[in-house]
Amino acid sequence: PGFGGYVCYLGVDDRVRRRGVGTRLFDLMFKVLAADACSADEPLPFVVWESRKPGPAATDADWKLWDARVNLFDRAGGLWVDGLELQTPNYADPEGDPVPLQLFVRPADTPAAAFDAARLTALAAGMLERVYKSRPGDPLYDRTLAGATPRLRPAREAGRRAAALAAV
């Protein structure tokens, strides 16, 4: 309430990938979230989700899965929040490094053009506060937002191939 839609832990079994199941799941989630917002007499400004990009030790298979994800996010109408990496708690190892996540947004009742750097920073702050129970002054909160200059880009641009082309 008072924020937007949030999708997490959406997955498709390997055996049925490439059949449109992921796209249909996202479409259904968007409809459910819109209906929920409507029943609460609230707007649905956006739907947001996060995903973990492969790290430095990632295998080719890890990168192929990442590219498949961002292509799905792109087909679902998601936009990548470039210039900001959400630092989240490592629940598997509380003493370990934080888990860096990429944010993806699908504008709903608010047009994409309205998501400037300030609004995207506020969206990330909302995720940290509402989902991860973090506040200003917490190291992960501050590390995420310090110096961030986020902007929306097509989701596919978060993929390995797009990143490699941009680096050339």
N, C-alpha and C positions, 0 to 999 in steps of 0.2 A: 504493500500500500504506500502511495506517495512517492514511488521510485520508478519502477518499470518492470518489465518481465525478465526473468532469469532462467536460463536453461543450463542444466549441468548433468554430466555423466550420461550423455546420449551416445549410444554405440550400436553398431551393426555387426552381427556375426560375420566372420570371414566368408562363410559358405554362401551368404546371400548378398554380398557386396556387388556393386556395379549393376544393380537391378532397380535403382531408384528408391530403395527403402529409406535411406538416410534423408533424401530430399522430402519424401512423404512424411517422415517423422517430424522434420523441422516444420513443414507446412501445418501439420496437425498441432504442434506445440504453439505456433503463432496464433492459430484459431482459438485454441483453448485459453491462451493468455489474454487475447482480445475479449473473449466472452467473459472471462473472470473480471477484467477491468470494467467492462460494461456493467456487469451485475453489481459491482461495487460503486457504480456511478463515478468512475475515475477515467481519465485518459490513459492510454498506453503509449507513452512517448517513444519507447524503444524496447527491444528485446536484446539482452546481452548474454554472452557466454564467453568462457575462457578455454584455452587449450595450451598444452605445454609443447613448445618447440623443441626439437631434438638438441641435445647439448654437444659439446666438442667431441665426445667419444662415441657419437652416434654412428650406427652402421648405415649402409646404403638402404637396407630394408626400413630402418627408422625414418629416413628421409623420404622414402617412397610413401610410407604411411602418412607422414606429415603433409606431403604434397596432395595426397588423396583427400585429406581432411580439408585443407584450405580450398581445394576445388569444390568440395561439397558445400563449404561455407559460402563460397562465391555463388554457386547455383541457388542457395537458399536466400540470397539477397543480403548476406552479411558483408559488412565492411570491416576492415582491419583497423584497429587503433594503433597506428604507427607512432613511434616516438615515446612510447610508454610501456614499461614492462611491470606487470603487477607482481609484487613480491609477497608471497603467501607463506603461511607456516608449513613446515615439513611435518605433517602428521605421522609419517612413517618413522621419522627419526627426529624427535623434538630438539635434539642437540645438533642436528645436521644443518646444512645450508638451507636457506629458504628455497621455495619452489617458484621459479620465475614463470609467469603465465602471460600469454598474449591475449588481449581482449578483442572480441568481435562484436559488432553492434548491427542490428537490423532496425533502422528507423521505422517507426509505426505512425503514431499521430503527430510526430514532430518531423519535419523534413530534414533530410541529411545535411542540407546547407546550414541548418541552425546549430549543428554540432561543431562549434569552433573549439579552440584549445581550452578555453575556460570551461565550457560545458563538458568536454571529454575528461578534463581533470576532475571535475565534480562527479562525473559518472564513476571514475576509478575510485575516488574517495568514498562514494556511496557503496561500491562493492566491498571495499576494505572494511567499512563500518558495519554494513548490514549482513554481509556473508561471513567475513572473517573476524568480526568483533574487534577490529583494530581502531585506534584513535590517533589524532595528531599527537606527536611525541613518542609514539611507538616506533621502534627502529624500522620495521617493515613498511609502515605507513609513510614515514618520512623518506625512506629510500626510494619508494615507488614514485612519489610526487615531486621530490626535489629536482628542480631544473627540467621537469618534463615539458615538452612542447608537442603534445599529441595532435594528430590530424587523421582524418579518415582517408583510407585508400581502399581500392578493391581488394577483397580478401585474397584473391589469387596472388597478389603482390607480396604476401607473406611467405610464399613458397620458396623452396630452394632454388628453383630455376630462375625465378624473378630476381631473387637476391644476388645470384651469380651474375646475371646480366647487368644489374645495377652497379656491381662492383667493377665491371670492365671499363 
